[in-house]
Amino acid sequence: MKLFLKFDIQQLCDKVLNDQFSNLKIRFSVISYGEIEILDKVSKSQLLEIKAVLSDYGITIVEDQKSILIQKIKDAITEMVNDEDETIAVKSSVYLAEKLNHSYGYLSNLFSEVTYTSIENYIILQKIERAKHLITTTDMTLTEIAFKLNYSSVAHLSTQFKNTTGITPSAFQRIITKRRELTQ
Amino acid sequence: MQNNSIKILLADDDEDDRLFFTEAFEELKIKSSVSTFKNGVLLMEYLNQANCVLPDLLFLDLNMPKKSGIECLKEIKQEQRFKDMVIAIYSTSASEEDIEKTFVLGANIYIKKPNDFGKLKKALSEVVTTNWQYQTNSLNKENFLLRL
């Protein structure tokens, strides 16, 4: 039997962090998504221990400043893409610059240099990934998905989907459905 | 992770295609190491060694003597050990049937072999950077489909 699961990544991470830190008897508080503050004094060896237990869950401590900023850009983009209530009313460039306190030009250059893609393309990729997720895990129509992801029309979503993946949303859905039938 | 080069394998019976492929990767921005096999049998022999280093990306030609790309794809998809490998079909065929069939069987990428070197470089660059995004942002590989 095969089951298809949906995850709440945030909840998953919170649970892992809470369990692991209480095992280590270290107090911490969550500052924002992907950023925590250690409230107790930790020794070098304790820090290594934290690193080791977290790495079992695929969680790594980001160290250099550039990587931290890149991660913040990515997190802000994730937040934007998942912004269902449309609380973010400004353009993505303005939003990122204001949120991260750097000029968009700086952020954009740094991002391209490190990730082999541009911020614009990364946003598109994330939106299309979200669309794929919705196509395969919900009964939503493409029109509903386009609306949810803030596309001006279904045609716009379809075109961007095709440009990014080389296939149409309906071909994508057909392929994934057939693949699941094959492996079941 | 950023300092490691990505490991790439290609199985293709055409010698020129193997050569162009290797050269194209040498000119890309992302560091890579490329190994090639001239047929599917040799590729599978390599992969089936218990201690071999598995590639991040595997390119399969469809029409090869002895063992076709489709046969390799089917064998690979049956092995748990290979589940993290991203598989690209690299073929002269652009038939919708081949494309859909290989995607359904579990391929992630389908590239119709471009007819000039510049286009080849562009296509491979797109494959590698897209794959990079999946690797570094823990995106769902089940949903990784790319056609070029």
Interface residues (C-beta under 8 A of the other chain):
Chain A: G58 K74 V114 T115 Y116 T117 Y122 L125 E129 K132 H133 T136 T165 G166 I167 A171 F172 R174 I175 I176 K178 R179 L182
Chain B: Q2 K29 I30 E100 F103 V104 L105 G106 Y110 T129 T130 W132 Q133 T136 N137 S138 L139 N140 E142 N143 L145 L146 R147 L148
